[in-house]
Amino acid sequence: MQVQAVRELARDRGIKPGKLNKLNLIRVIQVSEGNFDCFATAKSGYCDQQDCLWRDDCFSAARKLSSN
């Protein structure tokens, strides 16, 4: 999901995105939904949250973070 779409989703949920980057904004959204703020932490490639909206982006972001 593109960062602009994440920002729009945040605003729809009453969250002011401000200058948060995509990773941190998604984590704020996750907490607001009552979920763990775990975006991009699945470095092992495993996640049990099958219905997560961020699942595909999460694995990609986790791979990028672990390669840095």
N, CA, C, O and CB atoms as a CASP TS submission, in Angstrom:
PFRMAT TS
TARGET T0000
AUTHOR 0000-0000-0000
METHOD Language model
MODEL 1
PARENT N/A
ATOM      1  N   MET     1       0.858  -1.172   0.000  1.00  0.00           N
ATOM      2  CA  MET     1       0.000   0.000   0.000  1.00  0.00           C
ATOM      3  C   MET     1       0.908   1.241   0.000  1.00  0.00           C
ATOM      4  O   MET     1       1.874   1.324   0.758  1.00  0.00           O
ATOM      5  CB  MET     1      -0.978  -0.005   1.241  1.00  0.00           C
ATOM      6  N   GLN     2       0.578   2.171  -0.846  1.00  0.00           N
ATOM      7  CA  GLN     2       1.351   3.402  -0.942  1.00  0.00           C
ATOM      8  C   GLN     2       1.133   4.270   0.301  1.00  0.00           C
ATOM      9  O   GLN     2       0.080   4.213   0.935  1.00  0.00           O
ATOM     10  CB  GLN     2       0.967   4.180  -2.216  1.00  0.00           C
ATOM     11  N   VAL     3       2.130   5.061   0.633  1.00  0.00           N
ATOM     12  CA  VAL     3       2.077   5.888   1.847  1.00  0.00           C
ATOM     13  C   VAL     3       0.873   6.840   1.832  1.00  0.00           C
ATOM     14  O   VAL     3       0.279   7.096   2.879  1.00  0.00           O
ATOM     15  CB  VAL     3       3.379   6.695   1.994  1.00  0.00           C
ATOM     16  N   GLN     4       0.515   7.357   0.673  1.00  0.00           N
ATOM     17  CA  GLN     4      -0.636   8.265   0.604  1.00  0.00           C
ATOM     18  C   GLN     4      -1.930   7.541   0.985  1.00  0.00           C
ATOM     19  O   GLN     4      -2.790   8.109   1.658  1.00  0.00           O
ATOM     20  CB  GLN     4      -0.763   8.865  -0.811  1.00  0.00           C
ATOM     21  N   ALA     5      -2.059   6.300   0.554  1.00  0.00           N
ATOM     22  CA  ALA     5      -3.240   5.508   0.916  1.00  0.00           C
ATOM     23  C   ALA     5      -3.254   5.227   2.420  1.00  0.00           C
ATOM     24  O   ALA     5      -4.316   5.226   3.043  1.00  0.00           O
ATOM     25  CB  ALA     5      -3.269   4.178   0.121  1.00  0.00           C
ATOM     26  N   VAL     6      -2.089   4.992   2.996  1.00  0.00           N
ATOM     27  CA  VAL     6      -2.003   4.769   4.448  1.00  0.00           C
ATOM     28  C   VAL     6      -2.409   6.039   5.188  1.00  0.00           C
ATOM     29  O   VAL     6      -3.124   5.974   6.188  1.00  0.00           O
ATOM     30  CB  VAL     6      -0.564   4.338   4.862  1.00  0.00           C
ATOM     31  N   ARG     7      -1.959   7.182   4.705  1.00  0.00           N
ATOM     32  CA  ARG     7      -2.333   8.461   5.316  1.00  0.00           C
ATOM     33  C   ARG     7      -3.845   8.687   5.255  1.00  0.00           C
ATOM     34  O   ARG     7      -4.450   9.139   6.227  1.00  0.00           O
ATOM     35  CB  ARG     7      -1.601   9.617   4.620  1.00  0.00           C
ATOM     36  N   GLU     8      -4.452   8.369   4.105  1.00  0.00           N
ATOM     37  CA  GLU     8      -5.900   8.526   3.960  1.00  0.00           C
ATOM     38  C   GLU     8      -6.639   7.590   4.914  1.00  0.00           C
ATOM     39  O   GLU     8      -7.628   7.980   5.535  1.00  0.00           O
ATOM     40  CB  GLU     8      -6.330   8.255   2.504  1.00  0.00           C
ATOM     41  N   LEU     9      -6.161   6.371   5.023  1.00  0.00           N
ATOM     42  CA  LEU     9      -6.763   5.405   5.937  1.00  0.00           C
ATOM     43  C   LEU     9      -6.665   5.901   7.378  1.00  0.00           C
ATOM     44  O   LEU     9      -7.614   5.778   8.152  1.00  0.00           O
ATOM     45  CB  LEU     9      -6.084   4.029   5.795  1.00  0.00           C
ATOM     46  N   ALA    10      -5.522   6.456   7.727  1.00  0.00           N
ATOM     47  CA  ALA    10      -5.345   7.003   9.073  1.00  0.00           C
ATOM     48  C   ALA    10      -6.344   8.125   9.329  1.00  0.00           C
ATOM     49  O   ALA    10      -6.998   8.152  10.371  1.00  0.00           O
ATOM     50  CB  ALA    10      -3.905   7.518   9.265  1.00  0.00           C
ATOM     51  N   ARG    11      -6.462   9.043   8.386  1.00  0.00           N
ATOM     52  CA  ARG    11      -7.405  10.157   8.548  1.00  0.00           C
ATOM     53  C   ARG    11      -8.834   9.644   8.673  1.00  0.00           C
ATOM     54  O   ARG    11      -9.613  10.168   9.469  1.00  0.00           O
ATOM     55  CB  ARG    11      -7.298  11.133   7.364  1.00  0.00           C
ATOM     56  N   ASP    12      -9.185   8.621   7.892  1.00  0.00           N
ATOM     57  CA  ASP    12     -10.523   8.021   7.978  1.00  0.00           C
ATOM     58  C   ASP    12     -10.798   7.455   9.369  1.00  0.00           C
ATOM     59  O   ASP    12     -11.950   7.379   9.797  1.00  0.00           O
ATOM     60  CB  ASP    12     -10.677   6.914   6.928  1.00  0.00           C
ATOM     61  N   ARG    13      -9.744   7.061  10.070  1.00  0.00           N
ATOM     62  CA  ARG    13      -9.873   6.495  11.409  1.00  0.00           C
ATOM     63  C   ARG    13      -9.663   7.529  12.503  1.00  0.00           C
ATOM     64  O   ARG    13      -9.591   7.194  13.685  1.00  0.00           O
ATOM     65  CB  ARG    13      -8.892   5.367  11.586  1.00  0.00           C
ATOM     66  N   GLY    14      -9.564   8.798  12.092  1.00  0.00           N
ATOM     67  CA  GLY    14      -9.432   9.869  13.072  1.00  0.00           C
ATOM     68  C   GLY    14      -8.021  10.089  13.576  1.00  0.00           C
ATOM     69  O   GLY    14      -7.822  10.712  14.619  1.00  0.00           O
ATOM     70  N   ILE    15      -7.047   9.585  12.849  1.00  0.00           N
ATOM     71  CA  ILE    15      -5.640   9.726  13.233  1.00  0.00           C
ATOM     72  C   ILE    15      -5.008  10.790  12.354  1.00  0.00           C
ATOM     73  O   ILE    15      -5.150  10.761  11.131  1.00  0.00           O
ATOM     74  CB  ILE    15      -4.872   8.369  13.107  1.00  0.00           C
ATOM     75  N   LYS    16      -4.314  11.723  12.973  1.00  0.00           N
ATOM     76  CA  LYS    16      -3.605  12.745  12.210  1.00  0.00           C
ATOM     77  C   LYS    16      -2.223  12.213  11.859  1.00  0.00           C
ATOM     78  O   LYS    16      -1.399  12.006  12.750  1.00  0.00           O
ATOM     79  CB  LYS    16      -3.505  14.083  13.009  1.00  0.00           C
ATOM     80  N   PRO    17      -1.956  11.988  10.576  1.00  0.00           N
ATOM     81  CA  PRO    17      -0.687  11.372  10.186  1.00  0.00           C
ATOM     82  C   PRO    17       0.539  12.242  10.421  1.00  0.00           C
ATOM     83  O   PRO    17       1.640  11.722  10.603  1.00  0.00           O
ATOM     84  CB  PRO    17      -0.743  11.004   8.756  1.00  0.00           C
ATOM     85  N   GLY    18       0.365  13.558  10.418  1.00  0.00           N
ATOM     86  CA  GLY    18       1.503  14.442  10.648  1.00  0.00           C
ATOM     87  C   GLY    18       2.669  14.092   9.751  1.00  0.00           C
ATOM     88  O   GLY    18       2.500  13.925   8.544  1.00  0.00           O
ATOM     89  N   LYS    19       3.851  13.980  10.330  1.00  0.00           N
ATOM     90  CA  LYS    19       5.065  13.669   9.564  1.00  0.00           C
ATOM     91  C   LYS    19       5.533  12.235   9.791  1.00  0.00           C
ATOM     92  O   LYS    19       6.689  11.909   9.521  1.00  0.00           O
ATOM     93  CB  LYS    19       6.183  14.636   9.936  1.00  0.00           C
ATOM     94  N   LEU    20       4.644  11.380  10.283  1.00  0.00           N
ATOM     95  CA  LEU    20       5.026   9.991  10.517  1.00  0.00           C
ATOM     96  C   LEU    20       5.342   9.299   9.200  1.00  0.00           C
ATOM     97  O   LEU    20       4.659   9.506   8.197  1.00  0.00           O
ATOM     98  CB  LEU    20       3.912   9.242  11.260  1.00  0.00           C
ATOM     99  N   ASN    21       6.382   8.476   9.212  1.00  0.00           N
ATOM    100  CA  ASN    21       6.665   7.696   8.015  1.00  0.00           C
ATOM    101  C   ASN    21       5.691   6.529   7.951  1.00  0.00           C
ATOM    102  O   ASN    21       4.932   6.292   8.892  1.00  0.00           O
ATOM    103  CB  ASN    21       8.138   7.195   8.006  1.00  0.00           C
ATOM    104  N   LYS    22       5.713   5.807   6.851  1.00  0.00           N
ATOM    105  CA  LYS    22       4.756   4.733   6.624  1.00  0.00           C
ATOM    106  C   LYS    22       4.800   3.687   7.734  1.00  0.00           C
ATOM    107  O   LYS    22       3.756   3.282   8.246  1.00  0.00           O
ATOM    108  CB  LYS    22       5.021   4.074   5.283  1.00  0.00           C
ATOM    109  N   LEU    23       5.989   3.252   8.104  1.00  0.00           N
ATOM    110  CA  LEU    23       6.140   2.228   9.126  1.00  0.00           C
ATOM    111  C   LEU    23       5.499   2.653  10.444  1.00  0.00           C
ATOM    112  O   LEU    23       4.707   1.908  11.021  1.00  0.00           O
ATOM    113  CB  LEU    23       7.611   1.914   9.339  1.00  0.00           C
ATOM    114  N   ASN    24       5.834   3.829  10.913  1.00  0.00           N
ATOM    115  CA  ASN    24       5.297   4.295  12.195  1.00  0.00           C
ATOM    116  C   ASN    24       3.807   4.593  12.121  1.00  0.00           C
ATOM    117  O   ASN    24       3.082   4.361  13.088  1.00  0.00           O
ATOM    118  CB  ASN    24       6.039   5.536  12.653  1.00  0.00           C
ATOM    119  N   LEU    25       3.345   5.098  10.997  1.00  0.00           N
ATOM    120  CA  LEU    25       1.920   5.387  10.845  1.00  0.00           C
ATOM    121  C   LEU    25       1.103   4.099  10.881  1.00  0.00           C
ATOM    122  O   LEU    25       0.047   4.047  11.512  1.00  0.00           O
ATOM    123  CB  LEU    25       1.661   6.145   9.532  1.00  0.00           C
ATOM    124  N   ILE    26       1.586   3.073  10.210  1.00  0.00           N
ATOM    125  CA  ILE    26       0.880   1.786  10.246  1.00  0.00           C
ATOM    126  C   ILE    26       0.837   1.244  11.668  1.00  0.00           C
ATOM    127  O   ILE    26      -0.182   0.700  12.093  1.00  0.00           O
ATOM    128  CB  ILE    26       1.557   0.763   9.307  1.00  0.00           C
ATOM    129  N   ARG    27       1.920   1.386  12.399  1.00  0.00           N
ATOM    130  CA  ARG    27       1.929   0.916  13.792  1.00  0.00           C
ATOM    131  C   ARG    27       0.933   1.688  14.651  1.00  0.00           C
ATOM    132  O   ARG    27       0.295   1.101  15.526  1.00  0.00           O
ATOM    133  CB  ARG    27       3.334   1.045  14.388  1.00  0.00           C
ATOM    134  N   VAL    28       0.787   2.982  14.421  1.00  0.00           N
ATOM    135  CA  VAL    28      -0.207   3.786  15.154  1.00  0.00           C
ATOM    136  C   VAL    28      -1.614   3.297  14.810  1.00  0.00           C
ATOM    137  O   VAL    28      -2.465   3.181  15.691  1.00  0.00           O
ATOM    138  CB  VAL    28      -0.059   5.307  14.815  1.00  0.00           C
ATOM    139  N   ILE    29      -1.855   3.013  13.546  1.00  0.00           N
ATOM    140  CA  ILE    29      -3.159   2.497  13.124  1.00  0.00           C
ATOM    141  C   ILE    29      -3.420   1.146  13.797  1.00  0.00           C
ATOM    142  O   ILE    29      -4.521   0.898  14.290  1.00  0.00           O
ATOM    143  CB  ILE    29      -3.223   2.360  11.572  1.00  0.00           C
ATOM    144  N   GLN    30      -2.413   0.280  13.814  1.00  0.00           N
ATOM    145  CA  GLN    30      -2.585  -1.029  14.446  1.00  0.00           C
ATOM    146  C   GLN    30      -2.997  -0.887  15.907  1.00  0.00           C
ATOM    147  O   GLN    30      -3.909  -1.580  16.360  1.00  0.00           O
ATOM    148  CB  GLN    30      -1.293  -1.843  14.343  1.00  0.00           C
ATOM    149  N   VAL    31      -2.350  -0.016  16.638  1.00  0.00           N
ATOM    150  CA  VAL    31      -2.684   0.193  18.049  1.00  0.00           C
ATOM    151  C   VAL    31      -4.099   0.742  18.177  1.00  0.00           C
ATOM    152  O   VAL    31      -4.850   0.326  19.059  1.00  0.00           O
ATOM    153  CB  VAL    31      -1.672   1.153  18.716  1.00  0.00           C
ATOM    154  N   SER    32      -4.467   1.677  17.300  1.00  0.00           N
ATOM    155  CA  SER    32      -5.813   2.257  17.368  1.00  0.00           C
ATOM    156  C   SER    32      -6.891   1.212  17.113  1.00  0.00           C
ATOM    157  O   SER    32      -8.026   1.364  17.565  1.00  0.00           O
ATOM    158  CB  SER    32      -5.950   3.395  16.361  1.00  0.00           C
ATOM    159  N   GLU    33      -6.539   0.150  16.389  1.00  0.00           N
ATOM    160  CA  GLU    33      -7.480  -0.941  16.115  1.00  0.00           C
ATOM    161  C   GLU    33      -7.511  -1.972  17.242  1.00  0.00           C
ATOM    162  O   GLU    33      -8.309  -2.909  17.214  1.00  0.00           O
ATOM    163  CB  GLU    33      -7.116  -1.626  14.806  1.00  0.00           C
ATOM    164  N   GLY    34      -6.636  -1.792  18.234  1.00  0.00           N
ATOM    165  CA  GLY    34      -6.581  -2.742  19.327  1.00  0.00           C
ATOM    166  C   GLY    34      -5.665  -3.926  19.041  1.00  0.00           C
ATOM    167  O   GLY    34      -5.740  -4.958  19.708  1.00  0.00           O
ATOM    168  N   ASN    35      -4.803  -3.766  18.047  1.00  0.00           N
ATOM    169  CA  ASN    35      -3.873  -4.829  17.679  1.00  0.00           C
ATOM    170  C   ASN    35      -2.465  -4.508  18.167  1.00  0.00           C
ATOM    171  O   ASN    35      -2.195  -3.411  18.654  1.00  0.00           O
ATOM    172  CB  ASN    35      -3.872  -5.041  16.160  1.00  0.00           C
ATOM    173  N   PHE    36      -1.579  -5.484  18.025  1.00  0.00           N
ATOM    174  CA  PHE    36      -0.173  -5.255  18.330  1.00  0.00           C
ATOM    175  C   PHE    36       0.424  -4.345  17.271  1.00  0.00           C
ATOM    176  O   PHE    36       0.031  -4.405  16.106  1.00  0.00           O
ATOM    177  CB  PHE    36       0.607  -6.592  18.410  1.00  0.00           C
ATOM    178  N   ASP    37       1.361  -3.511  17.661  1.00  0.00           N
ATOM    179  CA  ASP    37       2.042  -2.646  16.694  1.00  0.00           C
ATOM    180  C   ASP    37       3.277  -3.383  16.173  1.00  0.00           C
ATOM    181  O   ASP    37       4.415  -3.062  16.517  1.00  0.00           O
ATOM    182  CB  ASP    37       2.440  -1.265  17.342  1.00  0.00           C
ATOM    183  N   CYS    38       3.010  -4.375  15.339  1.00  0.00           N
ATOM    184  CA  CYS    38       4.049  -5.314  14.928  1.00  0.00           C
ATOM    185  C   CYS    38       4.491  -5.157  13.480  1.00  0.00           C
ATOM    186  O   CYS    38       5.266  -5.979  12.990  1.00  0.00           O
ATOM    187  CB  CYS    38       3.570  -6.705  15.141  1.00  0.00           C
ATOM    188  N   PHE    39       4.029  -4.141  12.788  1.00  0.00           N
ATOM    189  CA  PHE    39       4.365  -3.995  11.374  1.00  0.00           C
ATOM    190  C   PHE    39       5.868  -4.029  11.160  1.00  0.00           C
ATOM    191  O   PHE    39       6.620  -3.339  11.849  1.00  0.00           O
ATOM    192  CB  PHE    39       3.788  -2.696  10.820  1.00  0.00           C
ATOM    193  N   ALA    40       6.295  -4.829  10.209  1.00  0.00           N
ATOM    194  CA  ALA    40       7.691  -4.981   9.778  1.00  0.00           C
ATOM    195  C   ALA    40       8.572  -5.656  10.821  1.00  0.00           C
ATOM    196  O   ALA    40       9.791  -5.483  10.810  1.00  0.00           O
ATOM    197  CB  ALA    40       8.269  -3.633   9.439  1.00  0.00           C
ATOM    198  N   THR    41       7.967  -6.420  11.717  1.00  0.00           N
ATOM    199  CA  THR    41       8.766  -7.133  12.715  1.00  0.00           C
ATOM    200  C   THR    41       8.861  -8.629  12.424  1.00  0.00           C
ATOM    201  O   THR    41       9.502  -9.361  13.178  1.00  0.00           O
ATOM    202  CB  THR    41       8.178  -6.919  14.097  1.00  0.00           C
ATOM    203  N   ALA    42       8.239  -9.092  11.354  1.00  0.00           N
ATOM    204  CA  ALA    42       8.241 -10.520  11.007  1.00  0.00           C
ATOM    205  C   ALA    42       9.519 -10.873  10.249  1.00  0.00           C
ATOM    206  O   ALA    42       9.473 -11.352   9.116  1.00  0.00           O
ATOM    207  CB  ALA    42       6.992 -10.883  10.156  1.00  0.00           C
ATOM    208  N   LYS    43      10.634 -10.632  10.881  1.00  0.00           N
ATOM    209  CA  LYS    43      11.934 -10.845  10.229  1.00  0.00           C
ATOM    210  C   LYS    43      12.193 -12.312   9.914  1.00  0.00           C
ATOM    211  O   LYS    43      12.950 -12.626   8.996  1.00  0.00           O
ATOM    212  CB  LYS    43      13.052 -10.314  11.108  1.00  0.00           C
ATOM    213  N   SER    44      11.576 -13.202  10.662  1.00  0.00           N
ATOM    214  CA  SER    44      11.741 -14.627  10.405  1.00  0.00           C
ATOM    215  C   SER    44      10.862 -15.104   9.251  1.00  0.00           C
ATOM    216  O   SER    44      10.981 -16.245   8.804  1.00  0.00           O
ATOM    217  CB  SER    44      11.423 -15.422  11.659  1.00  0.00           C
ATOM    218  N   GLY    45       9.977 -14.226   8.771  1.00  0.00           N
ATOM    219  CA  GLY    45       9.063 -14.604   7.692  1.00  0.00           C
ATOM    220  C   GLY    45       7.816 -15.301   8.183  1.00  0.00           C
ATOM    221  O   GLY    45       7.054 -15.845   7.383  1.00  0.00           O
ATOM    222  N   TYR    46       7.595 -15.293   9.488  1.00  0.00           N
ATOM    223  CA  TYR    46       6.414 -15.931  10.064  1.00  0.00           C
ATOM    224  C   TYR    46       5.537 -14.907  10.754  1.00  0.00           C
ATOM    225  O   TYR    46       6.025 -14.034  11.472  1.00  0.00           O
ATOM    226  CB  TYR    46       6.817 -17.028  11.050  1.00  0.00           C
ATOM    227  N   CYS    47       4.235 -15.021  10.529  1.00  0.00           N
ATOM    228  CA  CYS    47       3.246 -14.199  11.214  1.00  0.00           C
ATOM    229  C   CYS    47       1.949 -14.989  11.288  1.00  0.00           C
ATOM    230  O   CYS    47       1.512 -15.563  10.291  1.00  0.00           O
ATOM    231  CB  CYS    47       3.034 -12.831  10.487  1.00  0.00           C
ATOM    232  N   ASP    48       1.333 -15.021  12.462  1.00  0.00           N
ATOM    233  CA  ASP    48       0.088 -15.767  12.620  1.00  0.00           C
ATOM    234  C   ASP    48      -1.157 -14.919  12.387  1.00  0.00           C
ATOM    235  O   ASP    48      -2.276 -15.401  12.560  1.00  0.00           O
ATOM    236  CB  ASP    48       0.031 -16.367  13.992  1.00  0.00           C
ATOM    237  N   GLN    49      -0.974 -13.679  12.003  1.00  0.00           N
ATOM    238  CA  GLN    49      -2.107 -12.766  11.764  1.00  0.00           C
ATOM    239  C   GLN    49      -2.522 -12.850  10.293  1.00  0.00           C
ATOM    240  O   GLN    49      -2.171 -11.988   9.487  1.00  0.00           O
ATOM    241  CB  GLN    49      -1.733 -11.289  12.148  1.00  0.00           C
ATOM    242  N   GLN    50      -3.269 -13.895   9.961  1.00  0.00           N
ATOM    243  CA  GLN    50      -3.626 -14.182   8.571  1.00  0.00           C
ATOM    244  C   GLN    50      -4.504 -13.111   7.917  1.00  0.00           C
ATOM    245  O   GLN    50      -4.422 -12.910   6.705  1.00  0.00           O
ATOM    246  CB  GLN    50      -4.330 -15.499   8.505  1.00  0.00           C
ATOM    247  N   ASP    51      -5.333 -12.430   8.688  1.00  0.00           N
ATOM    248  CA  ASP    51      -6.268 -11.458   8.137  1.00  0.00           C
ATOM    249  C   ASP    51      -5.775 -10.020   8.220  1.00  0.00           C
ATOM    250  O   ASP    51      -6.554  -9.089   8.013  1.00  0.00           O
ATOM    251  CB  ASP    51      -7.576 -11.570   8.841  1.00  0.00           C
ATOM    252  N   CYS    52      -4.516  -9.828   8.514  1.00  0.00           N
ATOM    253  CA  CYS    52      -3.971  -8.481   8.680  1.00  0.00           C
ATOM    254  C   CYS    52      -3.947  -7.736   7.341  1.00  0.00           C
ATOM    255  O   CYS    52      -3.501  -8.271   6.326  1.00  0.00           O
ATOM    256  CB  CYS    52      -2.552  -8.548   9.279  1.00  0.00           C
ATOM    257  N   LEU    53      -4.423  -6.521   7.360  1.00  0.00           N
ATOM    258  CA  LEU    53      -4.441  -5.667   6.172  1.00  0.00           C
ATOM    259  C   LEU    53      -3.040  -5.389   5.658  1.00  0.00           C
ATOM    260  O   LEU    53      -2.852  -5.166   4.463  1.00  0.00           O
ATOM    261  CB  LEU    53      -5.145  -4.357   6.474  1.00  0.00           C
ATOM    262  N   TRP    54      -2.073  -5.397   6.532  1.00  0.00           N
ATOM    263  CA  TRP    54      -0.704  -4.999   6.191  1.00  0.00           C
ATOM    264  C   TRP    54       0.207  -6.174   5.870  1.00  0.00           C
ATOM    265  O   TRP    54       1.396  -5.970   5.622  1.00  0.00           O
ATOM    266  CB  TRP    54      -0.110  -4.213   7.319  1.00  0.00           C
ATOM    267  N   ARG    55      -0.302  -7.377   5.866  1.00  0.00           N
ATOM    268  CA  ARG    55       0.502  -8.598   5.796  1.00  0.00           C
ATOM    269  C   ARG    55       1.558  -8.579   4.677  1.00  0.00           C
ATOM    270  O   ARG    55       2.737  -8.795   4.954  1.00  0.00           O
ATOM    271  CB  ARG    55      -0.409  -9.782   5.600  1.00  0.00           C
ATOM    272  N   ASP    56       1.168  -8.331   3.453  1.00  0.00           N
ATOM    273  CA  ASP    56       2.124  -8.358   2.340  1.00  0.00           C
ATOM    274  C   ASP    56       3.186  -7.279   2.489  1.00  0.00           C
ATOM    275  O   ASP    56       4.377  -7.543   2.319  1.00  0.00           O
ATOM    276  CB  ASP    56       1.394  -8.184   1.010  1.00  0.00           C
ATOM    277  N   ASP    57       2.754  -6.061   2.806  1.00  0.00           N
ATOM    278  CA  ASP    57       3.709  -4.965   3.014  1.00  0.00           C
ATOM    279  C   ASP    57       4.614  -5.248   4.204  1.00  0.00           C
ATOM    280  O   ASP    57       5.787  -4.873   4.202  1.00  0.00           O
ATOM    281  CB  ASP    57       2.968  -3.637   3.224  1.00  0.00           C
ATOM    282  N   CYS    58       4.079  -5.900   5.203  1.00  0.00           N
ATOM    283  CA  CYS    58       4.834  -6.191   6.420  1.00  0.00           C
ATOM    284  C   CYS    58       6.046  -7.071   6.120  1.00  0.00           C
ATOM    285  O   CYS    58       7.160  -6.766   6.546  1.00  0.00           O
ATOM    286  CB  CYS    58       3.932  -6.872   7.456  1.00  0.00           C
ATOM    287  N   PHE    59       5.827  -8.153   5.391  1.00  0.00           N
ATOM    288  CA  PHE    59       6.934  -9.055   5.076  1.00  0.00           C
ATOM    289  C   PHE    59       7.991  -8.344   4.235  1.00  0.00           C
ATOM    290  O   PHE    59       9.190  -8.507   4.459  1.00  0.00           O
ATOM    291  CB  PHE    59       6.419 -10.299   4.338  1.00  0.00           C
ATOM    292  N   SER    60       7.542  -7.574   3.287  1.00  0.00           N
ATOM    293  CA  SER    60       8.474  -6.821   2.433  1.00  0.00           C
ATOM    294  C   SER    60       9.293  -5.831   3.255  1.00  0.00           C
ATOM    295  O   SER    60      10.512  -5.754   3.104  1.00  0.00           O
ATOM    296  CB  SER    60       7.708  -6.076   1.325  1.00  0.00           C
ATOM    297  N   ALA    61       8.627  -5.079   4.119  1.00  0.00           N
ATOM    298  CA  ALA    61       9.315  -4.092   4.954  1.00  0.00           C
ATOM    299  C   ALA    61      10.265  -4.771   5.942  1.00  0.00           C
ATOM    300  O   ALA    61      11.353  -4.258   6.206  1.00  0.00           O
ATOM    301  CB  ALA    61       8.292  -3.230   5.713  1.00  0.00           C
ATOM    302  N   ALA    62       9.865  -5.913   6.484  1.00  0.00           N
ATOM    303  CA  ALA    62      10.725  -6.644   7.424  1.00  0.00           C
ATOM    304  C   ALA    62      11.997  -7.126   6.733  1.00  0.00           C
ATOM    305  O   ALA    62      13.084  -7.068   7.308  1.00  0.00           O
ATOM    306  CB  ALA    62       9.967  -7.842   8.032  1.00  0.00           C
ATOM    307  N   ARG    63      11.856  -7.602   5.499  1.00  0.00           N
ATOM    308  CA  ARG    63      13.038  -8.048   4.745  1.00  0.00           C
ATOM    309  C   ARG    63      13.987  -6.879   4.498  1.00  0.00           C
ATOM    310  O   ARG    63      15.202  -7.017   4.637  1.00  0.00           O
ATOM    311  CB  ARG    63      12.620  -8.687   3.399  1.00  0.00           C
ATOM    312  N   LYS    64      13.426  -5.728   4.132  1.00  0.00           N
ATOM    313  CA  LYS    64      14.251  -4.540   3.880  1.00  0.00           C
ATOM    314  C   LYS    64      14.981  -4.113   5.139  1.00  0.00           C
ATOM    315  O   LYS    64      16.169  -3.796   5.099  1.00  0.00           O
ATOM    316  CB  LYS    64      13.391  -3.383   3.355  1.00  0.00           C
ATOM    317  N   LEU    65      14.265  -4.104   6.265  1.00  0.00           N
ATOM    318  CA  LEU    65      14.888  -3.687   7.522  1.00  0.00           C
ATOM    319  C   LEU    65      15.981  -4.654   7.973  1.00  0.00           C
ATOM    320  O   LEU    65      17.005  -4.229   8.506  1.00  0.00           O
ATOM    321  CB  LEU    65      13.833  -3.565   8.610  1.00  0.00           C
ATOM    322  N   SER    66      15.770  -5.932   7.763  1.00  0.00           N
ATOM    323  CA  SER    66      16.762  -6.905   8.222  1.00  0.00           C
ATOM    324  C   SER    66      17.992  -6.930   7.319  1.00  0.00           C
ATOM    325  O   SER    66      19.057  -7.381   7.738  1.00  0.00           O
ATOM    326  CB  SER    66      16.141  -8.296   8.289  1.00  0.00           C
ATOM    327  N   SER    67      17.853  -6.451   6.088  1.00  0.00           N
ATOM    328  CA  SER    67      18.998  -6.440   5.184  1.00  0.00           C
ATOM    329  C   SER    67      19.871  -5.196   5.388  1.00  0.00           C
ATOM    330  O   SER    67      20.991  -5.136   4.882  1.00  0.00           O
ATOM    331  CB  SER    67      18.518  -6.510   3.735  1.00  0.00           C
ATOM    332  N   ASN    68      19.361  -4.209   6.126  1.00  0.00           N
ATOM    333  CA  ASN    68      20.136  -2.983   6.361  1.00  0.00           C
ATOM    334  C   ASN    68      21.098  -3.129   7.491  1.00  0.00           C
ATOM    335  O   ASN    68      21.821  -2.187   7.812  1.00  0.00           O
ATOM    336  CB  ASN    68      19.228  -1.829   6.636  1.00  0.00           C
TER
END
